[in-house]
Amino acid sequence: MAPPLTHPPGMNFVGDPLHEQRPIDADASEYYGGTEYHSRSRTYSTSGGHAPKRPVFEDDWHLRPRRMSHDEKSRSAPRRFLIDVEETIRLVLEQEDTDGDFQISITDAGPKILSLGTATSNGFKTFDIRGTYMLSNLLQELALARDHNRKRIVLDEARLTENPVDRLSRMIKNSFWHSLTRRIDGDGLEIICADPKNRTGRIQPRIYVPHREPAMVEYYRKIASEKPHLNLDVQVLPPNNPDDPHFVKSLNSKPGILALAMNEVDDGRGGRTLKGIPFIVPGARFNELYNWDSYFISLGLLVDGQVQMAKGIVEHFIFEIKHYNKILNGSRSYYLARSQPPFLTDMALQIYNQLDRSDLDANRQWLKRAIQAAIKEYHTIWVAEPRIDPKTGLSRYRPEGVGIPPETEATHFTHIIEPYAAKHGLSINEFSERYNTQTIREPELDEYFLHDRAVRESGHDTTYRLEKRCANLGTIDLQSLLYKYEVDIATAIREVFDDELELDEDFDLAPFPPSVEAYANPHRERSFARPQTSAEWFARADFRRDMIDRYCWNESKSLYFDYDTVQEKQSLYESATAFWPLWAGCASEEQGWKLVSESLKKFEVLGGLVSGTEESRGKISLDRPNRQWDYPYAWPPHQIMTWVGLERYGYLEDAQRLAYRFLYMMTTAFVDFNGVVPEKFDAVRLSHLVDAEYGNQGIDFKMVPREGFGWMNAAYQVGLSFLTNHMRRAVAACTSPEVFFGRTMMGEHTAAPPSSVANDPLGLAMESLILGPGFSGPGSATPPPSYSLP
């Protein structure tokens, strides 16, 4: 009889009750960071883990018999594998990662098969892991186990075969948001100060603090003293006009992060200290708080129950309006003079509706601060000169600035600057330096950069739709957003603040109704003069809706267009932002019907909505390269805004179809390319392998995706809320929209893909690698109606 088997005390084994209770879909910190489990074995010294086995007949692995659905399944319990972490990582990469990018994708030429030893047999019996998805999941799980210092693991097969929709949604909720979280304080400065866009060659961490926050100044100077290894440079902004364009330009040689909102907390030693409020960054090269990215990110956070994180982002926006006069493009010094598309009111109201109801008065005070800040930004930025066009009453993206935007890639403007440098007999660098210091004056170049800064403020940087004219355009997207501001403010004042709201800050109120004469008058009513009422804001919304209809709606084309306030005519570039009036609610029922029945098909392709039509974009060539906000690219903001707008007007099936397309594209990329979640897609080729402008973001990771990309993460979580259970299962099975909706419907809504490999992800990927993405109503003369304040 064999002697009894003994083990060291405190050991935990596969099959123990605690192990059975471990959730298969647990976050990595719980799955790998908790109790370590071992296989029961008489030869205990060998039970710690086993390296995988190569196929027995390696030279003819393709002859290995396939597992069939009718193969015998004798196991009664879930299968688990006993794995040596480092050795298995080595073998997976050596055998499967044939392109050396530390990812397992469908473009790798490995055998796509690996044998792992089962835990119940102590590794004696093996089971084949097959296919890109399982192998890439294995690599990801091994990387996560390594993160938690595990040398050997017992891995559930279910984590390798996990439903891809469930897996991606889980990773976004439990991992990606956490990895994208930043905080500006002593603990978070080292991470947040890193700026991949800094081209000055000077990488000293630097923070700019508002003059009216002396406690913050003292706090950061103390941090600089206590943590000399940070080499932190603390700078105080001037008390007035920190967004003056000449001052902002003077900071370009010493860029830094901008201080954001903080809470006063107990320091644990009986005193008080400051602590940064956490927020989410987009990711990759965008390592700071952004304006419109944060709106879409907040929608994803709310879906995932992270209300306090979203609320904290609003706190930062209130802080920015108070100290920097606007919600900034991003929280870096070179963004001080620039904003981005305004979403604050909708963001605040959505969060307010999800706040804990246990303290209604505190919730009401919080919303009051957000609405007050939005009113200030509205009057001092969006309906103030130079952004307002007094003649039409339309607002424009028109930020002030001096010189060349410093945050762009080094060669971004070379083709623009080169002729001017040649004209002066200078190198590009020499000319750029003299132009920035205004030693050389070039009015035409000034005009170019006026529009370029406007394009960046629009968030759509860059697109041929806006190039060399953006600052003159009353864009349909901005009018829609400001209409929503006006309606939201009116509704909040009426429903939450008893139809009367006092303002706490002193600033000029913009004239209403707008006119050339009213804006020429230097006298302005002050914000303290009277309380705000809902009637005034509803009147502003009615006026803007009429101006949108007058200048931006084109009845013959059944589409909204941008209006050029200088040329006094519509700019007939067909943009997906034409559907934003549905989101804002400023389109009539008839306009909504025409948009859906006659215009939607122009933008709908296999992977969702493209940013603009191919016809509007025009021909692409070496001299006229593709722009990332043009056809054939698809971005989360356009998808989400259109989904919500369609649902609002009763076109739920159309919203679901578009959401299905986009989530199908995301899920197939996730399955086929090692869990990738990129910044944008080529929605025609269903590819994230794009090289327009700075390329794609969120794709450069090793073994396991850590962050995804902010608003793409949000689009997935929001998009899932539109799908039925049947649609969700079909997306998880990577069922093409052509199959799911039927080719007839596909033909009704979009043109056929330009390739015979439309349903072949590998073909699409290889085609993208080889060819690259580059091959692929005017305003009435009648006077406006009369408007006046009640």
C-alpha positions in Angstrom: 0.0 0.0 0.0 1.3 3.4 -0.9 2.3 5.6 2.0 -0.1 8.5 2.8 0.6 11.7 0.9 1.5 14.7 2.9 1.9 18.3 1.8 3.3 21.4 3.5 0.7 23.2 5.7 -1.3 26.0 4.1 -1.3 24.6 0.6 -4.4 25.1 -1.6 -5.3 22.7 -4.3 -7.4 22.5 -7.4 -10.8 21.2 -6.5 -10.9 22.7 -3.0 -14.1 24.5 -2.2 -12.3 27.9 -2.2 -10.9 27.2 -5.7 -14.4 26.2 -7.0 -15.7 29.5 -5.7 -13.2 31.6 -7.6 -15.1 33.4 -10.4 -13.9 32.5 -13.9 -14.5 36.1 -15.1 -12.8 37.7 -12.1 -10.4 40.7 -12.6 -6.8 39.7 -12.9 -6.0 41.2 -9.5 -8.5 38.8 -7.9 -7.8 35.8 -10.2 -4.0 35.9 -10.0 -3.5 38.1 -6.9 -5.3 36.0 -4.4 -4.7 32.4 -3.2 -2.2 30.3 -5.2 -3.6 26.8 -6.1 -1.6 23.6 -6.9 -2.4 20.2 -8.4 -2.6 17.3 -6.0 0.2 14.9 -6.8 2.3 12.2 -5.2 5.4 13.8 -6.9 4.7 17.1 -5.3 7.9 18.6 -6.4 6.8 18.4 -10.0 3.3 19.6 -9.5 4.1 23.3 -9.6 3.5 23.7 -13.3 4.3 22.3 -16.7 5.6 23.8 -19.9 3.3 23.3 -22.9 4.2 20.7 -25.4 4.9 21.4 -29.0 2.9 19.4 -31.6 4.4 15.9 -31.8 4.8 16.1 -35.5 6.0 19.7 -35.7 7.0 19.6 -39.4 3.6 18.5 -40.5 1.5 20.1 -37.8 -1.2 20.9 -40.3 -2.0 17.1 -40.5 -2.9 17.0 -36.9 -6.6 15.8 -36.6 -9.1 18.5 -35.8 -11.4 18.3 -32.8 -14.9 17.6 -34.0 -18.2 18.7 -32.3 -19.1 15.1 -31.9 -15.8 14.1 -30.1 -16.3 12.3 -26.9 -16.4 14.6 -23.8 -15.8 12.6 -20.7 -15.0 15.4 -18.3 -17.6 16.3 -15.7 -15.8 19.4 -14.4 -14.4 22.5 -16.1 -11.0 21.9 -17.6 -8.0 23.6 -16.0 -4.4 23.8 -17.1 -1.2 23.6 -15.1 1.2 26.1 -16.6 4.7 27.3 -16.1 4.3 31.0 -16.8 7.7 32.1 -18.2 8.4 29.0 -20.2 4.9 29.1 -21.8 5.3 32.8 -22.7 8.6 32.0 -24.3 7.2 29.2 -26.3 4.0 31.0 -27.4 6.0 34.0 -28.6 8.7 31.8 -30.3 6.2 29.6 -32.1 3.2 32.0 -32.8 4.5 35.6 -32.9 6.0 35.4 -36.3 6.1 39.1 -36.9 7.8 39.9 -33.5 5.3 42.4 -32.2 4.6 40.5 -29.0 1.0 40.0 -30.1 -0.8 36.9 -31.5 -3.0 38.0 -34.5 -4.4 36.6 -37.6 -1.5 38.0 -39.6 1.0 35.8 -37.7 2.0 32.6 -39.6 2.4 30.3 -36.7 0.7 26.9 -36.4 -2.0 28.3 -34.1 -1.9 25.3 -31.9 -0.3 24.6 -28.5 -0.7 21.7 -26.1 -1.2 22.4 -22.4 -1.2 19.9 -19.5 -4.3 19.5 -17.5 -4.3 20.3 -13.8 -6.2 17.2 -12.8 -3.6 14.9 -14.4 -0.7 16.9 -13.1 0.2 17.8 -16.6 0.3 14.2 -17.9 -2.7 14.6 -20.1 -2.7 17.4 -22.6 -5.3 19.4 -24.4 -4.8 21.5 -27.6 -5.3 25.2 -27.5 -6.2 26.2 -31.0 -6.8 29.4 -33.0 -5.8 33.0 -32.8 -8.4 34.0 -30.2 -7.5 31.2 -27.6 -3.8 31.7 -28.1 -3.9 35.4 -27.8 -6.0 35.1 -24.7 -3.5 32.6 -23.3 -0.7 35.1 -23.9 -2.7 37.8 -22.2 -3.5 35.7 -19.2 0.2 34.7 -18.9 1.2 38.4 -19.0 -1.3 39.2 -16.3 -0.1 36.3 -14.1 3.5 37.6 -14.6 2.2 41.1 -13.4 1.2 39.4 -10.1 4.6 37.6 -9.8 3.2 34.2 -10.5 5.7 31.6 -11.7 3.1 28.9 -12.2 -0.6 29.0 -12.4 -3.7 26.9 -12.6 -5.7 28.4 -15.5 -9.3 27.8 -16.3 -10.0 27.0 -19.9 -13.1 29.2 -19.7 -10.8 32.3 -19.6 -9.4 31.3 -22.9 -12.8 30.6 -24.6 -14.6 33.4 -22.9 -17.3 35.0 -24.9 -15.4 37.9 -26.6 -18.2 40.5 -26.0 -18.2 39.6 -22.3 -14.4 39.6 -22.1 -14.0 42.9 -23.8 -16.8 44.6 -21.7 -15.3 43.1 -18.6 -11.8 44.3 -19.4 -13.1 47.8 -20.1 -15.0 47.9 -16.8 -12.5 46.3 -14.5 -9.1 47.1 -16.1 -9.0 49.7 -18.8 -10.7 52.5 -16.9 -8.4 51.9 -14.0 -5.3 52.0 -16.2 -6.5 55.3 -17.8 -7.1 56.9 -14.4 -4.8 59.8 -13.5 -4.6 62.2 -10.5 -2.7 65.4 -10.3 -1.1 65.5 -6.8 2.0 64.2 -5.1 1.2 60.6 -5.8 0.2 61.1 -9.5 2.5 63.8 -10.8 5.2 61.5 -12.1 2.8 59.7 -14.4 0.7 62.7 -15.5 3.6 65.0 -16.2 4.9 62.7 -18.9 3.9 64.2 -22.3 4.6 62.2 -25.5 3.8 65.3 -27.5 6.6 67.4 -26.0 9.1 68.1 -28.8 11.2 70.7 -27.0 13.8 68.2 -25.8 13.2 69.5 -22.2 11.4 66.9 -20.1 11.5 68.5 -16.7 8.2 68.0 -15.0 6.4 71.3 -14.7 3.0 72.3 -13.3 1.2 75.6 -13.8 -1.1 76.6 -10.9 -3.8 79.3 -11.0 -2.9 82.5 -9.2 -6.2 82.4 -7.2 -5.2 79.0 -5.6 -2.5 79.8 -3.1 -3.2 76.6 -1.1 -2.4 74.6 -4.3 0.8 76.6 -4.9 2.0 75.9 -1.4 1.0 72.2 -1.7 3.0 71.7 -5.0 6.0 73.6 -3.7 6.0 71.3 -0.7 5.8 68.3 -2.9 8.7 69.6 -5.0 10.7 70.0 -1.7 9.8 66.6 -0.3 10.3 64.7 -3.5 13.5 66.2 -5.1 13.8 63.3 -7.4 10.7 64.6 -9.3 12.7 67.8 -10.2 9.3 69.5 -10.3 9.1 73.1 -11.5 6.1 74.9 -9.9 4.9 77.9 -11.9 2.1 80.3 -10.9 0.0 81.7 -13.7 -0.7 85.4 -13.9 -3.8 86.7 -12.1 -5.5 87.9 -15.2 -5.9 86.5 -18.7 -3.8 83.3 -18.4 -5.2 82.4 -21.8 -3.8 85.5 -23.6 -2.4 84.1 -26.9 1.0 85.9 -26.6 1.4 84.6 -23.0 0.5 81.1 -24.1 3.0 81.2 -26.9 5.7 82.2 -24.4 5.1 78.9 -22.6 5.8 76.8 -25.6 9.5 76.4 -24.8 8.6 75.3 -21.2 5.4 73.2 -21.5 3.7 71.8 -18.5 0.6 70.2 -17.0 -2.1 72.5 -15.7 -3.4 72.1 -12.2 -6.9 70.7 -11.8 -9.4 70.5 -9.0 -8.5 69.0 -5.7 -10.2 68.0 -2.5 -9.1 68.8 1.0 -8.7 65.5 3.0 -7.3 64.2 6.3 -3.6 63.7 6.0 -3.6 60.8 8.5 -1.6 62.8 11.0 -4.3 65.0 12.5 -3.9 67.7 9.8 -5.3 68.5 6.4 -3.9 68.2 2.9 -4.9 68.3 -0.7 -5.6 65.3 -2.9 -6.2 65.4 -6.6 -9.6 64.3 -7.9 -9.1 61.3 -10.3 -10.1 61.5 -14.0 -9.7 59.4 -17.1 -7.3 60.3 -20.0 -7.9 59.1 -23.6 -4.7 57.1 -23.6 -1.5 56.5 -25.7 0.0 59.9 -26.6 -2.9 61.8 -25.0 -1.9 61.7 -21.3 -4.0 64.6 -20.0 -7.7 65.6 -19.4 -9.5 66.3 -22.6 -12.7 68.1 -23.2 -15.0 66.3 -25.6 -13.2 62.9 -25.1 -14.2 63.2 -21.5 -17.9 63.6 -22.4 -18.0 60.3 -24.2 -15.8 58.6 -21.6 -18.2 59.7 -19.0 -21.1 58.0 -20.8 -19.1 54.8 -20.6 -18.3 55.4 -17.0 -22.0 55.8 -16.2 -22.9 52.6 -18.0 -20.3 50.9 -15.8 -21.6 52.5 -12.6 -18.6 54.8 -12.0 -20.7 57.8 -11.3 -18.2 59.4 -8.9 -15.4 59.3 -11.5 -17.7 61.0 -14.0 -18.7 63.5 -11.4 -15.0 64.3 -10.7 -14.4 65.1 -14.4 -17.2 67.7 -14.2 -15.5 69.2 -11.1 -12.4 69.6 -13.2 -14.4 71.3 -16.0 -15.9 73.7 -13.4 -12.3 74.4 -12.2 -11.1 75.1 -15.7 -13.9 77.5 -16.5 -13.2 79.4 -13.2 -9.4 79.7 -13.6 -8.7 79.2 -17.3 -11.9 80.8 -18.7 -13.0 77.8 -20.6 -13.1 74.0 -20.7 -9.8 73.5 -22.4 -8.9 71.4 -25.4 -6.6 69.6 -23.0 -4.9 70.3 -19.6 -1.5 71.3 -20.9 -0.1 74.8 -21.1 -0.2 74.9 -24.9 -4.0 74.4 -24.9 -4.7 77.4 -22.7 -6.2 79.5 -25.6 -8.2 76.7 -27.1 -11.5 74.9 -26.2 -13.3 71.9 -27.8 -16.9 71.0 -28.5 -19.0 71.9 -25.5 -20.9 69.1 -23.7 -20.9 70.2 -20.1 -24.6 70.6 -19.6 -25.7 67.2 -20.9 -22.8 65.6 -19.0 -23.8 67.3 -15.7 -27.5 66.5 -16.1 -26.8 62.8 -16.9 -24.6 62.5 -13.8 -27.1 64.4 -11.7 -29.8 61.9 -12.6 -27.6 59.1 -11.3 -26.4 60.6 -8.1 -27.3 59.0 -4.7 -30.7 60.4 -3.6 -29.7 60.4 0.1 -28.6 64.0 -0.1 -30.8 65.9 -2.6 -29.7 69.3 -1.4 -26.0 68.5 -2.0 -26.8 67.1 -5.4 -28.7 70.3 -6.3 -25.8 72.5 -5.2 -23.4 70.4 -7.3 -25.7 70.8 -10.4 -26.0 74.5 -9.6 -22.2 75.0 -9.8 -22.0 73.0 -13.1 -24.9 75.0 -14.7 -23.4 78.3 -13.5 -20.0 77.4 -15.0 -21.7 76.4 -18.3 -23.5 79.8 -18.4 -20.2 81.6 -17.9 -18.5 79.6 -20.7 -21.5 80.1 -23.0 -21.5 83.9 -22.6 -17.7 84.5 -22.5 -16.6 82.0 -25.1 -19.3 80.6 -27.4 -21.5 83.7 -28.0 -18.7 86.2 -27.5 -16.4 87.6 -30.2 -14.4 86.3 -32.1 -16.4 83.0 -32.0 -19.8 84.6 -32.6 -20.8 85.9 -36.0 -23.1 88.7 -35.1 -24.7 88.9 -38.5 -26.0 85.4 -38.6 -26.0 84.6 -34.8 -24.0 81.4 -35.6 -21.1 80.4 -33.4 -17.8 79.3 -34.8 -14.7 77.5 -33.7 -12.3 80.5 -33.8 -9.7 80.4 -31.0 -7.0 83.1 -30.8 -3.4 82.1 -31.0 0.1 83.0 -32.2 2.5 80.9 -34.2 2.6 77.2 -35.0 0.7 74.7 -32.7 3.5 73.1 -30.7 1.8 69.8 -29.9 1.7 68.4 -33.4 4.1 65.9 -34.9 7.5 67.4 -35.9 6.8 67.2 -39.7 3.1 67.9 -39.7 3.3 71.4 -41.2 6.5 70.9 -43.3 4.6 71.0 -46.6 2.9 74.2 -45.5 6.0 76.0 -44.2 8.4 74.9 -46.9 7.4 77.4 -49.6 7.7 80.3 -47.1 11.0 79.1 -45.8 12.3 78.9 -49.4 11.0 82.4 -50.1 13.1 83.8 -47.2 16.1 81.5 -48.0 15.9 79.8 -44.6 15.7 76.2 -43.4 12.3 75.1 -42.1 13.5 75.2 -38.5 15.0 78.7 -38.9 11.8 80.0 -40.5 9.6 78.4 -37.9 11.5 80.0 -35.1 11.4 83.5 -36.7 7.8 83.2 -37.6 6.9 82.1 -34.1 8.7 85.1 -32.6 7.0 87.3 -35.3 10.4 88.5 -36.6 8.9 87.4 -40.0 5.4 88.3 -40.9 3.4 86.3 -43.3 -0.4 87.2 -43.3 -1.3 84.2 -45.5 0.3 81.9 -43.1 -1.4 83.6 -40.2 -4.7 82.9 -41.9 -3.8 79.3 -42.4 -3.0 78.8 -38.7 -6.1 80.7 -37.7 -8.1 78.0 -39.4 -5.8 75.2 -38.3 -6.3 76.2 -34.6 -10.0 76.3 -35.3 -9.9 72.7 -36.7 -8.2 71.6 -33.5 -10.8 73.3 -31.4 -13.5 71.5 -33.3 -12.0 68.2 -32.3 -12.0 67.1 -35.9 -8.3 67.5 -36.5 -7.9 67.1 -39.4 -10.4 66.9 -42.3 -10.8 68.4 -45.7 -14.2 69.5 -44.6 -12.7 72.2 -42.4 -9.2 72.8 -43.9 -8.4 76.5 -44.6 -11.9 77.6 -43.6 -12.9 76.3 -40.2 -12.7 79.6 -38.4 -15.3 81.0 -40.8 -17.8 78.2 -40.5 -20.8 78.0 -38.4 -20.6 74.3 -38.2 -23.7 72.2 -37.7 -22.1 70.3 -34.8 -21.4 73.4 -32.8 -24.9 74.9 -33.4 -26.4 71.6 -32.2 -24.3 71.5 -29.1 -25.1 75.1 -28.2 -28.8 74.5 -28.8 -28.5 71.6 -26.3 -26.7 74.0 -23.9 -29.6 76.5 -24.1 -32.3 73.9 -23.7 -30.4 72.1 -20.8 -29.8 75.3 -19.0 -33.5 76.4 -19.4 -34.7 73.0 -18.3 -32.5 72.9 -15.2 -33.5 76.4 -14.2 -37.2 75.6 -14.5 -37.2 72.1 -13.1 -34.4 72.2 -10.4 -34.0 75.9 -9.4 -37.6 77.1 -9.3 -37.1 79.1 -12.5 -34.6 81.5 -11.0 -30.8 81.1 -10.8 -28.4 83.7 -9.4 -24.8 83.7 -10.9 -21.8 83.7 -8.5 -19.2 85.1 -10.9 -19.1 88.6 -12.5 -18.8 88.6 -16.3 -20.3 90.2 -19.4 -23.6 88.8 -20.7 -23.7 88.5 -24.5 -26.3 90.6 -26.3 -29.6 88.9 -27.4 -30.8 88.7 -30.0 -27.4 88.9 -31.7 -26.9 91.6 -34.3 -24.0 93.6 -35.7 -25.2 96.7 -34.0 -25.7 95.0 -30.6 -22.1 93.6 -30.6 -20.7 96.9 -31.8 -22.2 98.6 -28.7 -19.5 98.4 -25.9 -22.0 98.4 -23.1 -22.7 94.9 -21.7 -25.1 93.7 -19.1 -23.3 92.1 -16.2 -24.0 88.7 -14.8 -24.9 90.1 -11.4 -27.6 92.3 -12.8 -30.5 89.8 -12.5 -31.3 86.1 -12.0 -31.3 83.8 -15.0 -34.8 82.5 -16.0 -35.8 79.5 -18.1 -37.8 81.8 -20.5 -34.6 83.6 -21.6 -32.8 80.4 -22.3 -35.7 78.8 -24.2 -35.9 82.0 -26.3 -32.2 81.6 -27.1 -32.8 78.0 -28.1 -35.7 79.0 -30.3 -33.6 81.6 -32.0 -30.7 79.2 -32.6 -33.0 76.5 -34.0 -34.5 79.0 -36.5 -30.9 80.1 -37.5 -30.0 76.5 -38.0 -32.9 76.0 -40.3 -32.2 79.2 -42.1 -28.5 78.8 -42.7 -27.6 75.1 -42.2 -30.6 73.0 -43.4 -30.7 72.1 -47.1 -34.1 71.0 -48.1 -33.1 69.8 -51.6 -30.3 67.6 -50.2 -32.2 66.5 -47.0 -29.1 67.2 -45.0 -27.6 69.8 -42.6 -24.4 71.6 -43.7 -21.9 74.0 -42.2 -22.4 77.7 -43.1 -19.5 79.9 -44.3 -20.1 83.2 -42.6 -17.6 85.0 -44.8 -18.7 83.6 -48.2 -22.3 83.7 -46.9 -23.2 80.3 -48.3 -23.4 76.7 -47.2 -20.2 74.5 -47.4 -21.6 71.4 -49.2 -19.3 68.9 -47.5 -21.4 65.9 -46.4 -20.5 65.2 -42.7 -21.7 62.7 -40.2 -22.2 65.7 -37.8 -25.3 66.4 -39.8 -27.0 63.9 -37.5 -26.1 65.8 -34.4 -29.4 67.9 -34.5 -31.2 64.6 -33.8 -29.1 64.2 -30.6 -29.8 67.8 -29.6 -33.5 67.7 -30.5 -33.5 70.7 -32.8 -34.6 68.9 -36.0 -38.2 68.8 -36.8 -40.0 65.4 -37.2 -40.0 65.9 -41.0 -36.3 66.8 -41.0 -35.5 63.8 -39.0 -37.4 61.6 -41.4 -35.6 63.0 -44.4 -32.2 62.5 -42.6 -32.9 58.9 -42.0 -34.8 58.0 -45.2 -32.7 59.9 -47.7 -29.2 60.7 -46.2 -28.3 58.0 -43.7 -27.4 55.6 -46.5 -24.7 58.0 -47.7 -22.7 57.4 -44.5 -23.5 53.8 -43.6 -20.9 51.2 -44.4 -20.1 47.8 -43.2 -18.5 49.0 -40.0 -20.9 51.8 -39.1 -20.9 55.5 -40.0 -18.0 57.0 -41.8 -17.1 60.6 -40.9 -18.0 62.0 -44.3 -18.8 60.8 -47.8 -16.2 59.7 -50.3 -17.6 62.2 -52.8 -17.1 65.1 -50.4 -13.6 64.0 -49.5 -12.5 63.9 -53.1 -9.6 62.1 -54.7 -6.6 61.0 -52.6 -3.1 61.2 -53.9 0.5 61.6 -52.8 0.0 65.3 -52.9 -3.4 65.1 -51.2 -3.1 62.5 -48.5 -6.0 61.1 -46.5 -7.2 63.0 -43.4 -8.2 60.9 -40.4 -11.6 62.6 -39.9 -12.7 61.9 -43.5 -13.9 58.9 -45.4 -13.3 56.0 -44.8 -12.7 56.5 -41.1 -15.2 56.0 -38.3 -14.9 57.5 -34.8 -16.8 56.9 -31.6 -18.3 60.4 -31.2 -20.1 60.2 -34.5 -21.4 56.8 -33.7 -22.7 57.5 -30.2 -24.3 60.9 -31.2 -26.1 59.3 -34.1 -27.3 56.2 -32.1 -28.7 58.5 -29.4 -30.2 60.9 -31.9 -31.9 58.1 -33.9 -33.4 56.6 -30.7 -34.6 60.0 -29.6 -36.6 60.5 -32.8 -38.1 56.9 -32.7 -35.7 55.2 -35.2 -34.5 52.6 -32.7 -34.0 49.9 -35.3 -31.7 52.1 -37.3 -29.7 53.0 -34.1 -29.4 49.3 -33.3 -28.2 48.4 -36.8 -25.5 51.1 -36.7 -24.5 50.0 -33.2 -24.3 46.4 -34.3 -22.0 47.3 -37.2 -19.6 49.3 -35.1 -19.5 46.7 -32.3 -19.0 43.9 -34.8 -16.0 45.8 -36.2 -14.6 46.3 -32.7 -15.2 42.7 -31.6 -13.6 41.2 -34.7 -10.5 43.4 -34.2 -10.5 42.3 -30.5 -10.7 38.6 -31.5 -8.3 38.7 -34.4 -5.7 41.1 -33.1 -4.8 40.2 -29.5 -7.5 42.2 -27.8 -6.8 45.5 -29.5 -9.1 48.5 -28.9 -7.9 51.4 -31.1 -8.6 55.1 -31.3 -10.4 54.8 -34.7 -11.2 52.4 -37.6 -11.3 52.3 -41.3 -15.0 51.3 -41.4 -15.0 50.3 -45.0 -12.1 47.8 -44.7 -12.9 46.9 -41.1 -9.3 47.7 -40.2 -7.5 49.4 -37.3 -4.3 49.4 -39.4 -4.5 53.0 -40.6 -1.7 55.3 -41.3 -3.5 58.6 -41.9 -1.6 61.5 -40.2 -0.1 60.2 -36.9 -1.5 56.7 -37.4 -3.6 54.9 -34.9 -3.5 55.0 -31.1 -4.1 52.2 -28.5 -2.4 49.5 -30.7 1.2 49.6 -29.4 1.2 47.2 -26.4 3.0 44.0 -25.5 1.1 40.8 -24.9 -1.9 42.2 -23.2 -3.9 45.4 -23.9 -3.8 47.7 -20.8 -5.9 50.6 -21.6 -7.8 50.3 -24.9 -8.7 53.9 -25.9 -10.9 56.2 -23.9 -13.9 56.9 -26.1 -13.6 53.6 -28.0 -14.0 51.9 -24.6 -17.1 54.0 -24.0 -18.5 53.3 -27.4 -18.4 49.6 -26.7 -20.2 49.9 -23.4 -22.8 52.4 -24.6 -23.3 50.4 -27.9 -24.0 47.2 -26.0 -26.9 49.0 -24.3 -28.5 49.4 -27.7 -28.3 45.7 -28.7 -30.9 43.1 -28.0 -29.7 39.8 -26.5 -29.9 38.2 -29.9 -27.7 40.9 -31.4 -25.2 40.6 -28.6 -24.9 36.8 -29.2 -24.5 37.4 -32.9 -21.7 40.0 -32.3 -20.0 37.6 -30.0 -20.1 35.0 -32.8 -18.6 37.6 -35.1 -21.6 37.4 -37.4 -21.1 39.9 -40.2 -23.8 42.6 -40.6 -24.3 41.4 -44.2 -25.4 38.0 -42.8 -27.2 39.2 -39.7 -29.3 41.9 -41.5 -29.4 40.2 -44.9 -27.8 41.4 -48.1 -30.9 43.1 -49.3 -31.0 45.4 -46.3 -27.2 45.9 -46.7 -27.8 47.0 -50.3 -30.4 49.5 -49.2 -28.3 51.2 -46.7 -24.7 51.2 -48.0 -22.6 50.6 -51.0 -20.9 47.2 -51.3 -17.4 47.0 -49.8 -14.7 47.7 -52.4 -13.1 44.3 -52.1 -14.0 40.7 -52.6 -12.6 39.9 -49.2 -15.3 41.9 -47.4 -16.0 39.1 -45.0 -12.5 37.8 -44.6 -10.7 39.6 -41.7 -7.4 38.2 -42.7 -7.8 39.4 -46.2 -8.8 42.8 -45.0 -5.8 43.0 -42.7 -3.4 41.9 -45.3 -4.9 44.3 -47.8 -4.5 47.2 -45.3 -0.9 46.2 -44.7 -0.1 46.1 -48.4 -2.0 49.0 -49.7 -2.6 51.3 -46.7 -5.7 53.2 -46.2 -4.9 55.8 -48.8 -5.9 53.4 -51.7 -8.9 52.6 -50.8 -30.5 75.8 -49.0 -28.2 78.3 -48.7 -29.2 81.1 -46.4 -32.3 82.9 -47.3 -32.3 86.6 -48.1 -35.4 87.2 -46.0 -34.8 88.9 -42.6 -34.8 86.7 -39.5 -37.7 86.7 -37.2 -37.7 89.1 -34.2 -36.5 87.8 -30.9 -36.4 89.6 -27.6 -35.9 88.7 -24.0 -39.1 88.2 -22.0 
